[in-house]
Amino acid sequence: MDMSITAKQWVENWKRVGPILEQIKAEELRAPDYDKELEGLLPMCDLACAHSEPSKTSGLIEQQRLFAKLREQTEVKNS
């Protein structure tokens, strides 16, 4: 099989099919099927719940630590 002909055919196919796929993508983004999307996400959520450990804290202390660090960095830059 001549590779240059195959490559040319591949490029021509994508030139023809590319705009069609872009149109399909745009339509799917404009009108998503949330029920279908949730069907795909639920098993992942179940898997995450089955293999995760509940947090012992709310994360507020860690958040405050990060805010303090950011404040210190900002004060040093402004000095």
Gaussian input, Z-matrix of N, CA and C with variables (Angstrom, degrees):
# hf/3-21g

backbone

0 1
 N
 C     1     B1
 C     2     B2     1     A1
 N     3     B3     2     A2     1     D1
 C     4     B4     3     A3     2     D2
 C     5     B5     4     A4     3     D3
 N     6     B6     5     A5     4     D4
 C     7     B7     6     A6     5     D5
 C     8     B8     7     A7     6     D6
 N     9     B9     8     A8     7     D7
 C    10    B10     9     A9     8     D8
 C    11    B11    10    A10     9     D9
 N    12    B12    11    A11    10    D10
 C    13    B13    12    A12    11    D11
 C    14    B14    13    A13    12    D12
 N    15    B15    14    A14    13    D13
 C    16    B16    15    A15    14    D14
 C    17    B17    16    A16    15    D15
 N    18    B18    17    A17    16    D16
 C    19    B19    18    A18    17    D17
 C    20    B20    19    A19    18    D18
 N    21    B21    20    A20    19    D19
 C    22    B22    21    A21    20    D20
 C    23    B23    22    A22    21    D21
 N    24    B24    23    A23    22    D22
 C    25    B25    24    A24    23    D23
 C    26    B26    25    A25    24    D24
 N    27    B27    26    A26    25    D25
 C    28    B28    27    A27    26    D26
 C    29    B29    28    A28    27    D27
 N    30    B30    29    A29    28    D28
 C    31    B31    30    A30    29    D29
 C    32    B32    31    A31    30    D30
 N    33    B33    32    A32    31    D31
 C    34    B34    33    A33    32    D32
 C    35    B35    34    A34    33    D33
 N    36    B36    35    A35    34    D34
 C    37    B37    36    A36    35    D35
 C    38    B38    37    A37    36    D36
 N    39    B39    38    A38    37    D37
 C    40    B40    39    A39    38    D38
 C    41    B41    40    A40    39    D39
 N    42    B42    41    A41    40    D40
 C    43    B43    42    A42    41    D41
 C    44    B44    43    A43    42    D42
 N    45    B45    44    A44    43    D43
 C    46    B46    45    A45    44    D44
 C    47    B47    46    A46    45    D45
 N    48    B48    47    A47    46    D46
 C    49    B49    48    A48    47    D47
 C    50    B50    49    A49    48    D48
 N    51    B51    50    A50    49    D49
 C    52    B52    51    A51    50    D50
 C    53    B53    52    A52    51    D51
 N    54    B54    53    A53    52    D52
 C    55    B55    54    A54    53    D53
 C    56    B56    55    A55    54    D54
 N    57    B57    56    A56    55    D55
 C    58    B58    57    A57    56    D56
 C    59    B59    58    A58    57    D57
 N    60    B60    59    A59    58    D58
 C    61    B61    60    A60    59    D59
 C    62    B62    61    A61    60    D60
 N    63    B63    62    A62    61    D61
 C    64    B64    63    A63    62    D62
 C    65    B65    64    A64    63    D63
 N    66    B66    65    A65    64    D64
 C    67    B67    66    A66    65    D65
 C    68    B68    67    A67    66    D66
 N    69    B69    68    A68    67    D67
 C    70    B70    69    A69    68    D68
 C    71    B71    70    A70    69    D69
 N    72    B72    71    A71    70    D70
 C    73    B73    72    A72    71    D71
 C    74    B74    73    A73    72    D72
 N    75    B75    74    A74    73    D73
 C    76    B76    75    A75    74    D74
 C    77    B77    76    A76    75    D75
 N    78    B78    77    A77    76    D76
 C    79    B79    78    A78    77    D77
 C    80    B80    79    A79    78    D78
 N    81    B81    80    A80    79    D79
 C    82    B82    81    A81    80    D80
 C    83    B83    82    A82    81    D81
 N    84    B84    83    A83    82    D82
 C    85    B85    84    A84    83    D83
 C    86    B86    85    A85    84    D84
 N    87    B87    86    A86    85    D85
 C    88    B88    87    A87    86    D86
 C    89    B89    88    A88    87    D87
 N    90    B90    89    A89    88    D88
 C    91    B91    90    A90    89    D89
 C    92    B92    91    A91    90    D90
 N    93    B93    92    A92    91    D91
 C    94    B94    93    A93    92    D92
 C    95    B95    94    A94    93    D93
 N    96    B96    95    A95    94    D94
 C    97    B97    96    A96    95    D95
 C    98    B98    97    A97    96    D96
 N    99    B99    98    A98    97    D97
 C   100   B100    99    A99    98    D98
 C   101   B101   100   A100    99    D99
 N   102   B102   101   A101   100   D100
 C   103   B103   102   A102   101   D101
 C   104   B104   103   A103   102   D102
 N   105   B105   104   A104   103   D103
 C   106   B106   105   A105   104   D104
 C   107   B107   106   A106   105   D105
 N   108   B108   107   A107   106   D106
 C   109   B109   108   A108   107   D107
 C   110   B110   109   A109   108   D108
 N   111   B111   110   A110   109   D109
 C   112   B112   111   A111   110   D110
 C   113   B113   112   A112   111   D111
 N   114   B114   113   A113   112   D112
 C   115   B115   114   A114   113   D113
 C   116   B116   115   A115   114   D114
 N   117   B117   116   A116   115   D115
 C   118   B118   117   A117   116   D116
 C   119   B119   118   A118   117   D117
 N   120   B120   119   A119   118   D118
 C   121   B121   120   A120   119   D119
 C   122   B122   121   A121   120   D120
 N   123   B123   122   A122   121   D121
 C   124   B124   123   A123   122   D122
 C   125   B125   124   A124   123   D123
 N   126   B126   125   A125   124   D124
 C   127   B127   126   A126   125   D125
 C   128   B128   127   A127   126   D126
 N   129   B129   128   A128   127   D127
 C   130   B130   129   A129   128   D128
 C   131   B131   130   A130   129   D129
 N   132   B132   131   A131   130   D130
 C   133   B133   132   A132   131   D131
 C   134   B134   133   A133   132   D132
 N   135   B135   134   A134   133   D133
 C   136   B136   135   A135   134   D134
 C   137   B137   136   A136   135   D135
 N   138   B138   137   A137   136   D136
 C   139   B139   138   A138   137   D137
 C   140   B140   139   A139   138   D138
 N   141   B141   140   A140   139   D139
 C   142   B142   141   A141   140   D140
 C   143   B143   142   A142   141   D141
 N   144   B144   143   A143   142   D142
 C   145   B145   144   A144   143   D143
 C   146   B146   145   A145   144   D144
 N   147   B147   146   A146   145   D145
 C   148   B148   147   A147   146   D146
 C   149   B149   148   A148   147   D147
 N   150   B150   149   A149   148   D148
 C   151   B151   150   A150   149   D149
 C   152   B152   151   A151   150   D150
 N   153   B153   152   A152   151   D151
 C   154   B154   153   A153   152   D152
 C   155   B155   154   A154   153   D153
 N   156   B156   155   A155   154   D154
 C   157   B157   156   A156   155   D155
 C   158   B158   157   A157   156   D156
 N   159   B159   158   A158   157   D157
 C   160   B160   159   A159   158   D158
 C   161   B161   160   A160   159   D159
 N   162   B162   161   A161   160   D160
 C   163   B163   162   A162   161   D161
 C   164   B164   163   A163   162   D162
 N   165   B165   164   A164   163   D163
 C   166   B166   165   A165   164   D164
 C   167   B167   166   A166   165   D165
 N   168   B168   167   A167   166   D166
 C   169   B169   168   A168   167   D167
 C   170   B170   169   A169   168   D168
 N   171   B171   170   A170   169   D169
 C   172   B172   171   A171   170   D170
 C   173   B173   172   A172   171   D171
 N   174   B174   173   A173   172   D172
 C   175   B175   174   A174   173   D173
 C   176   B176   175   A175   174   D174
 N   177   B177   176   A176   175   D175
 C   178   B178   177   A177   176   D176
 C   179   B179   178   A178   177   D177
 N   180   B180   179   A179   178   D178
 C   181   B181   180   A180   179   D179
 C   182   B182   181   A181   180   D180
 N   183   B183   182   A182   181   D181
 C   184   B184   183   A183   182   D182
 C   185   B185   184   A184   183   D183
 N   186   B186   185   A185   184   D184
 C   187   B187   186   A186   185   D185
 C   188   B188   187   A187   186   D186
 N   189   B189   188   A188   187   D187
 C   190   B190   189   A189   188   D188
 C   191   B191   190   A190   189   D189
 N   192   B192   191   A191   190   D190
 C   193   B193   192   A192   191   D191
 C   194   B194   193   A193   192   D192
 N   195   B195   194   A194   193   D193
 C   196   B196   195   A195   194   D194
 C   197   B197   196   A196   195   D195
 N   198   B198   197   A197   196   D196
 C   199   B199   198   A198   197   D197
 C   200   B200   199   A199   198   D198
 N   201   B201   200   A200   199   D199
 C   202   B202   201   A201   200   D200
 C   203   B203   202   A202   201   D201
 N   204   B204   203   A203   202   D202
 C   205   B205   204   A204   203   D203
 C   206   B206   205   A205   204   D204
 N   207   B207   206   A206   205   D205
 C   208   B208   207   A207   206   D206
 C   209   B209   208   A208   207   D207
 N   210   B210   209   A209   208   D208
 C   211   B211   210   A210   209   D209
 C   212   B212   211   A211   210   D210
 N   213   B213   212   A212   211   D211
 C   214   B214   213   A213   212   D212
 C   215   B215   214   A214   213   D213
 N   216   B216   215   A215   214   D214
 C   217   B217   216   A216   215   D215
 C   218   B218   217   A217   216   D216
 N   219   B219   218   A218   217   D217
 C   220   B220   219   A219   218   D218
 C   221   B221   220   A220   219   D219
 N   222   B222   221   A221   220   D220
 C   223   B223   222   A222   221   D221
 C   224   B224   223   A223   222   D222
 N   225   B225   224   A224   223   D223
 C   226   B226   225   A225   224   D224
 C   227   B227   226   A226   225   D225
 N   228   B228   227   A227   226   D226
 C   229   B229   228   A228   227   D227
 C   230   B230   229   A229   228   D228
 N   231   B231   230   A230   229   D229
 C   232   B232   231   A231   230   D230
 C   233   B233   232   A232   231   D231
 N   234   B234   233   A233   232   D232
 C   235   B235   234   A234   233   D233
 C   236   B236   235   A235   234   D234

   B1=1.4567
   B2=1.5287
   B3=1.2948
   B4=1.4641
   B5=1.5207
   B6=1.3572
   B7=1.4573
   B8=1.5292
   B9=1.3497
   B10=1.4611
   B11=1.5189
   B12=1.3100
   B13=1.4713
   B14=1.5243
   B15=1.3057
   B16=1.4517
   B17=1.5288
   B18=1.3030
   B19=1.4624
   B20=1.5282
   B21=1.3253
   B22=1.4651
   B23=1.5203
   B24=1.3155
   B25=1.4634
   B26=1.5307
   B27=1.3151
   B28=1.4569
   B29=1.5245
   B30=1.3243
   B31=1.4608
   B32=1.5248
   B33=1.3165
   B34=1.4643
   B35=1.5298
   B36=1.3228
   B37=1.4706
   B38=1.5178
   B39=1.3462
   B40=1.4570
   B41=1.5208
   B42=1.3214
   B43=1.4655
   B44=1.5207
   B45=1.3175
   B46=1.4554
   B47=1.5253
   B48=1.3178
   B49=1.4565
   B50=1.5331
   B51=1.3176
   B52=1.4651
   B53=1.5213
   B54=1.3402
   B55=1.4666
   B56=1.5309
   B57=1.3155
   B58=1.4714
   B59=1.5261
   B60=1.3199
   B61=1.4642
   B62=1.5298
   B63=1.3148
   B64=1.4666
   B65=1.5278
   B66=1.3296
   B67=1.4600
   B68=1.5247
   B69=1.3285
   B70=1.4663
   B71=1.5253
   B72=1.3319
   B73=1.4708
   B74=1.5245
   B75=1.3351
   B76=1.4615
   B77=1.5219
   B78=1.3291
   B79=1.4667
   B80=1.5232
   B81=1.3279
   B82=1.4612
   B83=1.5258
   B84=1.3226
   B85=1.4626
   B86=1.5251
   B87=1.3225
   B88=1.4626
   B89=1.5226
   B90=1.3216
   B91=1.4680
   B92=1.5282
   B93=1.3462
   B94=1.4657
   B95=1.5282
   B96=1.3080
   B97=1.4619
   B98=1.5269
   B99=1.3433
   B100=1.4587
   B101=1.5261
   B102=1.3172
   B103=1.4664
   B104=1.5191
   B105=1.3137
   B106=1.4692
   B107=1.5284
   B108=1.3407
   B109=1.4601
   B110=1.5278
   B111=1.3265
   B112=1.4634
   B113=1.5188
   B114=1.3122
   B115=1.4690
   B116=1.5176
   B117=1.3176
   B118=1.4601
   B119=1.5168
   B120=1.3218
   B121=1.4630
   B122=1.5234
   B123=1.3136
   B124=1.4666
   B125=1.5243
   B126=1.3399
   B127=1.4738
   B128=1.5254
   B129=1.3346
   B130=1.4680
   B131=1.5243
   B132=1.3280
   B133=1.4654
   B134=1.5247
   B135=1.3272
   B136=1.4628
   B137=1.5219
   B138=1.3227
   B139=1.4673
   B140=1.5274
   B141=1.3272
   B142=1.4683
   B143=1.5262
   B144=1.3127
   B145=1.4691
   B146=1.5240
   B147=1.3126
   B148=1.4637
   B149=1.5249
   B150=1.3386
   B151=1.4626
   B152=1.5290
   B153=1.3100
   B154=1.4644
   B155=1.5187
   B156=1.3028
   B157=1.4505
   B158=1.5331
   B159=1.3169
   B160=1.4646
   B161=1.5254
   B162=1.3050
   B163=1.4556
   B164=1.5230
   B165=1.3216
   B166=1.4600
   B167=1.5231
   B168=1.3445
   B169=1.4617
   B170=1.5210
   B171=1.3234
   B172=1.4614
   B173=1.5185
   B174=1.3250
   B175=1.4532
   B176=1.5179
   B177=1.3309
   B178=1.4625
   B179=1.5246
   B180=1.3126
   B181=1.4706
   B182=1.5278
   B183=1.3171
   B184=1.4625
   B185=1.5317
   B186=1.3079
   B187=1.4595
   B188=1.5317
   B189=1.3312
   B190=1.4610
   B191=1.5318
   B192=1.3347
   B193=1.4626
   B194=1.5280
   B195=1.3222
   B196=1.4641
   B197=1.5290
   B198=1.3238
   B199=1.4619
   B200=1.5282
   B201=1.3315
   B202=1.4636
   B203=1.5312
   B204=1.3247
   B205=1.4635
   B206=1.5271
   B207=1.3145
   B208=1.4611
   B209=1.5278
   B210=1.3276
   B211=1.4648
   B212=1.5295
   B213=1.3352
   B214=1.4591
   B215=1.5251
   B216=1.3177
   B217=1.4657
   B218=1.5226
   B219=1.3124
   B220=1.4658
   B221=1.5254
   B222=1.3255
   B223=1.4737
   B224=1.5178
   B225=1.3257
   B226=1.4698
   B227=1.5314
   B228=1.3194
   B229=1.4650
   B230=1.5274
   B231=1.3271
   B232=1.4594
   B233=1.5240
   B234=1.3329
   B235=1.4799
   B236=1.5019
   A1=108.90
   A2=117.19
   A3=122.91
   A4=109.25
   A5=117.14
   A6=121.79
   A7=112.44
   A8=118.32
   A9=119.49
   A10=111.02
   A11=117.38
   A12=120.21
   A13=109.24
   A14=117.99
   A15=121.79
   A16=110.00
   A17=118.29
   A18=121.82
   A19=110.02
   A20=117.06
   A21=120.22
   A22=110.69
   A23=116.69
   A24=120.04
   A25=110.28
   A26=116.04
   A27=120.84
   A28=109.95
   A29=117.20
   A30=121.80
   A31=110.34
   A32=117.11
   A33=120.91
   A34=110.89
   A35=116.32
   A36=119.69
   A37=110.68
   A38=117.47
   A39=120.46
   A40=112.18
   A41=117.29
   A42=119.83
   A43=110.26
   A44=116.17
   A45=121.09
   A46=111.56
   A47=116.43
   A48=121.35
   A49=112.26
   A50=117.89
   A51=121.74
   A52=113.96
   A53=118.54
   A54=119.25
   A55=113.26
   A56=116.48
   A57=120.17
   A58=109.47
   A59=116.75
   A60=120.68
   A61=111.14
   A62=117.81
   A63=121.19
   A64=110.76
   A65=116.61
   A66=120.63
   A67=110.27
   A68=117.08
   A69=120.98
   A70=110.02
   A71=116.36
   A72=120.97
   A73=110.84
   A74=116.59
   A75=120.74
   A76=111.07
   A77=117.29
   A78=120.88
   A79=111.10
   A80=117.10
   A81=120.59
   A82=111.31
   A83=117.64
   A84=120.34
   A85=111.75
   A86=117.16
   A87=120.48
   A88=111.95
   A89=117.24
   A90=120.73
   A91=109.46
   A92=117.03
   A93=119.18
   A94=111.52
   A95=115.13
   A96=122.18
   A97=106.98
   A98=115.31
   A99=119.89
   A100=112.69
   A101=117.47
   A102=119.33
   A103=110.51
   A104=116.45
   A105=120.68
   A106=110.42
   A107=116.26
   A108=119.99
   A109=111.17
   A110=116.96
   A111=120.38
   A112=111.52
   A113=117.36
   A114=120.04
   A115=110.54
   A116=117.08
   A117=120.71
   A118=112.84
   A119=117.26
   A120=120.72
   A121=113.55
   A122=116.98
   A123=119.61
   A124=113.77
   A125=119.33
   A126=117.51
   A127=113.05
   A128=117.23
   A129=119.60
   A130=110.69
   A131=116.79
   A132=120.22
   A133=110.61
   A134=116.44
   A135=120.47
   A136=110.90
   A137=116.45
   A138=121.10
   A139=110.18
   A140=116.58
   A141=120.13
   A142=111.04
   A143=116.42
   A144=120.15
   A145=111.18
   A146=116.49
   A147=120.40
   A148=111.99
   A149=117.66
   A150=120.78
   A151=113.07
   A152=117.53
   A153=119.22
   A154=110.04
   A155=113.89
   A156=120.57
   A157=107.70
   A158=117.68
   A159=119.07
   A160=110.90
   A161=116.12
   A162=121.34
   A163=109.62
   A164=114.88
   A165=119.73
   A166=111.69
   A167=116.38
   A168=120.66
   A169=109.05
   A170=114.79
   A171=119.50
   A172=111.93
   A173=117.91
   A174=121.53
   A175=113.07
   A176=117.36
   A177=119.96
   A178=112.15
   A179=117.05
   A180=119.77
   A181=109.77
   A182=116.87
   A183=120.98
   A184=110.35
   A185=117.12
   A186=121.17
   A187=110.66
   A188=117.15
   A189=121.17
   A190=110.62
   A191=117.29
   A192=120.79
   A193=110.30
   A194=116.48
   A195=120.47
   A196=111.66
   A197=117.18
   A198=120.38
   A199=110.83
   A200=116.82
   A201=120.96
   A202=110.14
   A203=116.68
   A204=121.16
   A205=110.11
   A206=117.28
   A207=121.96
   A208=110.73
   A209=116.32
   A210=120.80
   A211=109.89
   A212=117.21
   A213=121.17
   A214=110.97
   A215=116.77
   A216=120.63
   A217=110.82
   A218=116.76
   A219=120.95
   A220=110.49
   A221=116.98
   A222=120.28
   A223=110.69
   A224=117.41
   A225=120.91
   A226=109.67
   A227=117.76
   A228=121.33
   A229=111.34
   A230=117.32
   A231=121.44
   A232=112.71
   A233=117.46
   A234=120.54
   A235=111.44
   D1=133.79
   D2=179.77
   D3=-76.87
   D4=116.64
   D5=-175.35
   D6=-66.42
   D7=-32.88
   D8=-179.19
   D9=-66.86
   D10=-35.49
   D11=177.10
   D12=-68.73
   D13=-41.44
   D14=179.57
   D15=-62.78
   D16=-43.88
   D17=179.44
   D18=-64.35
   D19=-42.15
   D20=177.94
   D21=-62.19
   D22=-41.96
   D23=179.15
   D24=-64.04
   D25=-40.62
   D26=-179.92
   D27=-61.85
   D28=-45.95
   D29=179.53
   D30=-62.79
   D31=-44.42
   D32=179.85
   D33=-63.09
   D34=-40.25
   D35=177.62
   D36=-60.38
   D37=-45.55
   D38=-179.21
   D39=-68.30
   D40=-32.76
   D41=175.54
   D42=-63.23
   D43=-35.54
   D44=-178.84
   D45=-81.68
   D46=-42.84
   D47=-173.30
   D48=-85.32
   D49=-29.00
   D50=-177.33
   D51=-52.39
   D52=-52.58
   D53=178.99
   D54=-61.91
   D55=-34.11
   D56=178.35
   D57=-64.85
   D58=-44.85
   D59=179.31
   D60=-65.42
   D61=-38.59
   D62=176.62
   D63=-61.52
   D64=-39.76
   D65=179.05
   D66=-65.66
   D67=-42.88
   D68=178.44
   D69=-62.35
   D70=-43.97
   D71=179.39
   D72=-60.55
   D73=-45.00
   D74=179.86
   D75=-62.55
   D76=-40.93
   D77=178.84
   D78=-65.11
   D79=-41.09
   D80=178.90
   D81=-65.72
   D82=-35.57
   D83=178.73
   D84=-72.55
   D85=-31.66
   D86=179.02
   D87=-73.24
   D88=-34.03
   D89=-175.99
   D90=-134.69
   D91=73.69
   D92=-178.35
   D93=-68.58
   D94=148.92
   D95=176.70
   D96=-96.28
   D97=90.76
   D98=-174.30
   D99=-62.57
   D100=-35.45
   D101=178.65
   D102=-62.07
   D103=-43.71
   D104=178.98
   D105=-64.28
   D106=-42.19
   D107=179.74
   D108=-63.32
   D109=-42.55
   D110=179.68
   D111=-64.06
   D112=-36.55
   D113=177.86
   D114=-58.24
   D115=-36.23
   D116=178.96
   D117=-78.03
   D118=-29.47
   D119=-177.24
   D120=-82.59
   D121=-32.82
   D122=-176.05
   D123=-57.83
   D124=-45.68
   D125=177.66
   D126=-60.45
   D127=-33.85
   D128=177.58
   D129=-67.97
   D130=-39.11
   D131=177.29
   D132=-64.73
   D133=-42.61
   D134=177.43
   D135=-60.11
   D136=-42.39
   D137=179.69
   D138=-64.17
   D139=-43.28
   D140=179.36
   D141=-62.86
   D142=-42.03
   D143=179.93
   D144=-66.47
   D145=-38.33
   D146=-178.47
   D147=-68.54
   D148=-27.53
   D149=-174.34
   D150=-115.04
   D151=17.66
   D152=179.16
   D153=-115.55
   D154=160.94
   D155=178.79
   D156=-108.77
   D157=132.37
   D158=-179.76
   D159=-60.28
   D160=141.56
   D161=179.02
   D162=-71.36
   D163=140.22
   D164=179.56
   D165=-87.41
   D166=-11.69
   D167=179.09
   D168=-131.55
   D169=169.08
   D170=179.00
   D171=-85.88
   D172=-13.38
   D173=-177.71
   D174=92.98
   D175=-2.59
   D176=-178.01
   D177=-64.88
   D178=-37.55
   D179=179.92
   D180=-65.13
   D181=-43.80
   D182=177.55
   D183=-62.99
   D184=-41.09
   D185=178.41
   D186=-61.20
   D187=-45.12
   D188=179.94
   D189=-64.56
   D190=-37.29
   D191=177.06
   D192=-61.87
   D193=-43.63
   D194=179.34
   D195=-66.32
   D196=-39.47
   D197=177.03
   D198=-62.15
   D199=-42.48
   D200=179.36
   D201=-63.46
   D202=-42.03
   D203=178.79
   D204=-62.69
   D205=-44.18
   D206=178.55
   D207=-62.86
   D208=-42.09
   D209=179.03
   D210=-61.26
   D211=-43.83
   D212=178.85
   D213=-61.55
   D214=-43.70
   D215=179.66
   D216=-64.07
   D217=-39.33
   D218=179.77
   D219=-67.97
   D220=-39.87
   D221=179.49
   D222=-65.80
   D223=-38.47
   D224=179.43
   D225=-65.85
   D226=-41.37
   D227=179.71
   D228=-67.07
   D229=-35.40
   D230=-177.96
   D231=-81.92
   D232=-9.56
   D233=-178.53
   D234=-80.46

